[in-house]
Amino acid sequence: MDSISNVIGKNLESLRKSRGYSLDKAAELTGVSKAMLAQIEKGKSNPTVSTLWKIAMGLQVSFSYFMTENATTVKKVRFKDIEPFKDDSNHYRLFSLFPYHPEKKFEVYTVELDAKTEHFSEKHAGEEYVFVGEGNVAIVIGEDKYHLEKGDALSFTSNRDHMYINTGDELATIFVLIYYPE
């Protein structure tokens, strides 16, 4: 486990670089000198509470953001181990790859839709991002119909009733990411 000054430094550098800020730009936004920011990023200086507050306010993140050790995480999901959710007819199967988590604000599914079948979805919160892995699918949103083939993608707000239709003669596989903005 890193010392708190190293954790703060790594988080500051990661945040600054992810936003494309130079040390000069970060200094301008925070009111903390470029030299001090560089020392903090290298873990050579442990900032005072006052300095860390200035950095947090200038970069518009929480004070505690800098104190959380962000270990690299990897999550492997084996499709064969997922128990699907099914509709009454068993023609629509939903496999939850990455369930919703409040910090992430999205969930990811694989959906299997049998040949020449359809699935109705009532309107709900969020935005759907749909990618067709196999087959031919039509998506009806309100009165509009969109035809998709393997490799095609579609995004839409989910605030209207919508329907997934497998228009082909074989199983269709689609990947759905549902994003829940605040």
N, C-alpha and C positions, 0 to 999 in steps of 0.2 A: 504494500500500500504506500502510495506517495505521500510526502509531507503536504500539509495544507498549502504551503506556498507553491509547490510544484503543481498541485491540482488547480489552483487558481490560475497559475501561469499557462498551463495547457489549455484550460477552458477559454481564457482571454484570447490566446493566439488562435485557437480554433474558430471562435466566434468572429474575430476580426477578419481572418482569411476567408471564412465562408461568406462574408458580406463584401469581400473585395476591397477592404479598407487597407490603406497603407498605415504605417505607424503615425505619419503626419496627420492623416485624416482622423484616426482614432484620437490623437492628442487634441485636435481641433474640436471634436465632438464632446470630449470628456472634460477638457480643461486640465488634464494631467499631462505632464511633459512627455515628449517622445522618449527621452532617455529613461524616465521612470517606467513607462509602459514596457520598454524593451527589457529592463531589469526584472520586472514582474513576470513577463512571458518566459524568461529564462529560469525562473525560480530562484533568482539571486536576491530578490527583495520581497519581503512580506509586506503587502500594503496595509496601511492603517485602515480602520473602519471608515474614516472620512474619505480616504482616497478610493476605496472600493465602492462606496456609495456614489461618488462622482462618476466612476467608470460605469457602474450599473445604470445610472440615470442617463448618462450620455449615450450609451449603446442601447438603451431602452429594454433592459432585461431586469429580472428580479435580482436582488442582492445575493440570495442564496444560489443563484444560477452558477456562480463561480466556485462554489464549495462542493458541488456534487461530482464525485469521481465518475467520469463517463467511460466505463470500460467498454471495449468493443464487444458487442454481442452478436452471436450468430444463432439463428433459429432454423433448424432443418425440419421440414414437414414432409412426412411420407404419405403420399396420397392413399396408398393401400391401407393405411392405418386409420383413416378418417371414416367415421360412421356418417353416412349422408342423412340429411333431412329430406323427406319425400312428400310429394303431394298425395292426395287420396288415391289417384290412379296409378301411382308409382311411375309415371312417365316423365316426371321432373324430379331430378335429384340435385340437391345443393350440398356441396362439400365446403365446410368452413376452413379455409387455409390459415387465415390470420383473423381471429375474432376482433371485434371492436374493443379498443382501449381508449379511455378518455384523453390520454396524452397524445395519442397518435391521430385520433379523429377520423379513422377510416377502418374498413373491414374488407377482406378479400375472399372471394369464393371461386370455386370451379363449379360450373353448372352443366349437367348432362340433360339433354332434352331428346327424347326418343323421336324417331322419324314421324313426320306428319302429325305432330302433337303441339299443343300450345300451353302456356302458363300465364295466368292473369296475375298482375301485382297491383294492389291498390296503391294510391298515392301515399308518399311518406316523405319524411325529411331527408335532405341530402342531395348529392349529385352522384349519378351513376356513370361509370366508365366501363364500357363493354368491349371486349376483344374476342373475336371469333377464332378459336383454335382449330376446329374441324367443322365441316358442314356448311349449310346455308341457313341463315336465320333472318326472319323479318321481325322488327321491333315496332310495335304500334304504340305511339305516344299520343294520347288524345285521339284526334282524327287523322294524324299523320302516320304514314307507314314507311319504314326504312329497311331496305334489303341489304344484307351483309353476307359476304362470302368469307372463306378462310383467309385470315390475315387482316380483315377489315376491323375497324373500331368505330365506336360511336359514344358520345357523351351527352348527357342531358340532365336537367334538374328533375328530381323525382316527385315533384309536386302535382303531377297529374297521373291518373291511372295509366298503366302501361302493360303491354303484353309481349311475351316472347313466343315466337312461332318457329318451329323447325319446318321449313318449306321443302326440305330434301327427303330422300329415301333412306338416309342413314342417320345414325346418332350424331347429334350436334354437340360440340363441347365449346362452352364459352367461359371466359374469365371475367368476373365482375368485381370492380373496386367501387365501394360506396364511401364517399367522403362526406363528412358531416361538418360543414363550416359552423363557426359560432353563431 
